Structure formats: C-alpha cells, structure tokens
Amino acid sequence: MSEPTISEENAPQCAVCSSKIVDLPTNRVIATENNGEVEYKHFCDAGCESSYHT
C-alpha cells in the first residue's frame, strides 16, 4: 500500500459528512468567490456534493 499524498491531520473535511478526504479518487472541490475571497467546498463523492446542493 502506498503512502497518502496528504496526512489525515492536514486533509480537508467533506462539507456534508465531515469525513477527512485523504486520497479519495471520487473527491470533488467547488470554488466560489465571496467578497473577493475564494472559498473552497470539499466533498468526498458525488452523493455528498448532490446533498449539499439540495
């Protein structure tokens, strides 16, 4: 098994289920602008991203 590219300690959390996202090939990121600042929402998979939008 290979080493993860990011440690669990530093990994982002899914915006829906709060799971740590470490080397998940299904993860998704949405970037939005809010008052001149870029905000990132991380999702562990398409299901969580879909839940966020509904």
Secondary structure as GFF3:
##gff-version 3
##sequence-region A 1 54
A	DSSP	beta_strand	28	34	.	.	.	ID=ss1
A	DSSP	beta_strand	37	43	.	.	.	ID=ss2
A	DSSP	alpha_helix	46	53	.	.	.	ID=ss3
###
